[in-house]
Amino acid sequence: MKTNLTVALLVIALLSVACQAAPPTPSPTPPGQLETRVATVLPVPARTSTATATETAVPPTPTATSTGTAAPPTETPPVVTTPPPKRTPVIFDDDGSADGTTALFYLLSHPDVAVEAIGISYGEAHPAVYVQHIGRTLDELGIRDIPLGEGQDAPLAGSNAFPEALRQLANNFWGLPIPNADQTYPTHDASELMVSIVGQSPEPVTIFVSGPCTNLAQALRLDPGIRDNTAAVYIMGGAVYVPGNIDDLLPDSDNTVAEWNIYADPQAAKEVFESGLDIYLVPLDATNQVMIGKEDTRQWHLGGATADLAADIYDLRLSSWGVESAAIWDLMTAAIMVKPDLCVFQPLHLEVITDEGITEGQTVIVPNEEPNIYACLGPDVNLIKQTLIDVFSSSQ
């Protein structure tokens, strides 16, 4: 009996100890509390960010544990910033023609083009007069950071010249209002300016020539090394398989094969064609195919100030000529320069005739020679016209 009582007392003692060691029964965990607690105790695994400089990295998602599934936080979607489109640096070189001035306004309207310099060469205008018209107009437009170049008022060789009556029209800015008429703007020698801009550019420059090649030829004489930082040269000029246009201004001329921009300074064109530059020529073969009328200019007028000026020039031209449509020689060359797939180019070796006579200024195909020119012979007429409308009408 004592033994049984002792055993009973021992069992009671053991049960008492066991009850004191047992932890209290936990109360139910409120929803979400476990995940929060785990997250504050367990370190979040490191992640290698794959975000680029233009992205905002996404915050890491908390890691799930065996005791609970982590509730993912609301993530901020990646913010991708698009860098501004790269603009093509362009040197604009024209002879003060009305059409060339329209091409300038097109390039100034185009969001993908940065006009780095403007040069006026010998040709339709007297450079010293016309460059001031350009300076005054740019000032009126609020564009005051583009340097101006003035070329010599003579060809490199010979004496071919546009009719003086036409040059007087250029002196009068083709009938457009001349703003800031009492202002004079600083200019540089056009060829020296071209050398400077190309030499200092951090990326290759595209050169646009819509008049005689005088300024570019002189620049190459000053520094042939500008070839190394010139992306391409686009020239409106020449006649490959079609007749020339000298008799458009000189009806009694016997020259039926040359185009005016080449004819005015054939020596300059010859030197440029033989320079080794990548040259894209838009000759009369292409420009004869593309015409615009007032339905086109009406839509140009929907754009900003530069588009308005371009439309004004062609409205005046159509009215003064008494025609419903007119060619856009330099303007379409500018459009093709920015978007080369507007035309099908053919590689050719062209030679410029510099001898005086009825073929002076002719661009002649030399067969079986390495091509030195890509000639635009198949323009997409409708797409060129629509491209002009799109760029002008959407300009600010």
LINRA-V393996 format. One record per backbone hydrogen bond with DSSP energy under -1.0 kcal/mol. NH is the residue of the N-H (numbers start at 1). CO is the residue of the C=O. E is the energy in kcal/mol with one decimal. If there is no record, write none. Layout:
BEGIN
NH_CO_E ; NH_CO_E
END
This chain:
BEGIN
5_1_-2.4 ; 6_2_-2.7 ; 7_3_-2.5 ; 8_4_-2.3 ; 9_5_-2.5 ; 10_6_-2.4 ; 11_7_-2.3 ; 12_8_-2.2 ; 13_9_-2.1 ; 14_10_-2.1 ; 15_11_-2.3 ; 16_12_-2.0 ; 17_13_-2.0 ; 18_14_-2.4 ; 19_15_-2.0 ; 20_16_-1.6 ; 21_17_-1.6 ; 22_18_-1.2 ; 33_30_-1.9 ; 36_32_-1.6 ; 37_33_-2.3 ; 38_34_-2.8 ; 39_35_-2.3 ; 40_36_-1.5 ; 41_38_-1.1 ; 42_38_-3.3 ; 55_52_-1.7 ; 65_68_-1.6 ; 68_65_-1.3 ; 81_54_-2.3 ; 88_112_-3.1 ; 90_114_-2.6 ; 91_206_-2.3 ; 92_117_-2.7 ; 93_208_-2.1 ; 94_119_-2.4 ; 101_97_-2.0 ; 102_98_-1.7 ; 103_99_-2.0 ; 104_100_-1.9 ; 105_101_-2.1 ; 106_102_-1.9 ; 107_103_-2.3 ; 108_104_-2.4 ; 109_105_-1.2 ; 110_106_-1.0 ; 113_110_-1.3 ; 114_88_-2.7 ; 116_90_-3.0 ; 118_147_-2.2 ; 119_92_-3.1 ; 120_149_-2.2 ; 121_94_-3.0 ; 125_95_-2.1 ; 129_126_-1.2 ; 130_126_-2.5 ; 131_127_-2.4 ; 133_129_-1.2 ; 134_130_-2.1 ; 135_131_-2.2 ; 136_132_-2.6 ; 137_133_-2.3 ; 138_134_-2.8 ; 139_135_-2.2 ; 140_136_-2.1 ; 141_137_-1.7 ; 142_139_-1.2 ; 143_138_-3.0 ; 149_118_-3.3 ; 150_188_-3.3 ; 151_120_-2.5 ; 154_152_-1.0 ; 167_163_-1.6 ; 168_164_-2.0 ; 169_165_-1.4 ; 170_166_-1.7 ; 171_167_-2.0 ; 172_168_-1.4 ; 173_170_-2.1 ; 174_169_-2.7 ; 175_172_-1.3 ; 176_173_-2.2 ; 183_180_-2.4 ; 188_148_-2.2 ; 190_150_-1.7 ; 193_189_-2.6 ; 194_190_-2.0 ; 195_191_-2.1 ; 196_192_-2.3 ; 197_193_-2.7 ; 198_194_-2.3 ; 199_195_-2.5 ; 200_196_-2.0 ; 201_197_-1.0 ; 205_229_-2.5 ; 206_89_-2.5 ; 207_232_-2.6 ; 208_91_-3.0 ; 209_234_-3.1 ; 210_93_-2.5 ; 217_213_-2.7 ; 218_214_-2.3 ; 219_215_-2.1 ; 220_216_-2.2 ; 221_217_-1.8 ; 222_218_-2.3 ; 223_219_-2.5 ; 226_223_-1.8 ; 227_224_-1.6 ; 228_225_-1.6 ; 229_226_-1.1 ; 230_227_-1.4 ; 231_205_-2.0 ; 233_278_-2.7 ; 234_207_-2.7 ; 235_280_-2.3 ; 236_209_-2.1 ; 237_282_-1.1 ; 244_256_-2.6 ; 245_258_-1.8 ; 248_245_-1.4 ; 249_246_-1.3 ; 250_246_-2.3 ; 253_250_-2.4 ; 263_259_-2.8 ; 264_260_-2.6 ; 269_265_-1.9 ; 270_266_-2.6 ; 271_267_-2.2 ; 272_268_-2.1 ; 273_269_-2.9 ; 274_270_-1.6 ; 275_272_-1.5 ; 280_233_-3.2 ; 281_374_-2.5 ; 282_235_-3.1 ; 284_238_-2.6 ; 286_283_-1.4 ; 287_283_-2.2 ; 288_284_-2.4 ; 289_286_-1.7 ; 292_326_-2.3 ; 297_293_-1.8 ; 298_294_-2.1 ; 300_296_-1.7 ; 301_297_-2.1 ; 302_299_-1.1 ; 303_300_-2.2 ; 308_304_-2.1 ; 309_305_-2.1 ; 310_306_-2.1 ; 311_307_-2.4 ; 312_308_-2.4 ; 313_309_-2.1 ; 314_310_-1.7 ; 315_311_-2.6 ; 316_312_-2.5 ; 317_313_-2.1 ; 318_314_-2.8 ; 319_315_-2.1 ; 320_316_-2.9 ; 321_317_-2.2 ; 323_318_-1.8 ; 326_292_-2.1 ; 332_328_-2.9 ; 333_329_-1.2 ; 334_330_-2.0 ; 335_331_-2.0 ; 336_332_-2.3 ; 337_333_-2.3 ; 338_334_-1.8 ; 339_335_-1.9 ; 342_339_-1.9 ; 343_340_-1.7 ; 344_378_-1.3 ; 346_375_-2.8 ; 348_373_-2.8 ; 351_364_-2.7 ; 353_362_-2.3 ; 360_357_-1.4 ; 361_353_-3.1 ; 362_359_-2.2 ; 364_351_-3.0 ; 366_349_-3.1 ; 372_348_-2.0 ; 373_348_-2.1 ; 374_279_-2.2 ; 375_346_-2.9 ; 376_281_-3.2 ; 377_344_-2.2 ; 378_344_-1.5 ; 380_342_-3.1 ; 381_379_-1.3 ; 384_380_-2.5 ; 385_381_-2.1 ; 386_382_-2.3 ; 387_383_-2.4 ; 388_384_-2.1 ; 389_385_-1.9 ; 390_386_-2.8 ; 391_387_-2.6 ; 392_388_-2.5 ; 393_389_-2.5 ; 394_390_-1.3 ; 395_392_-1.2
END
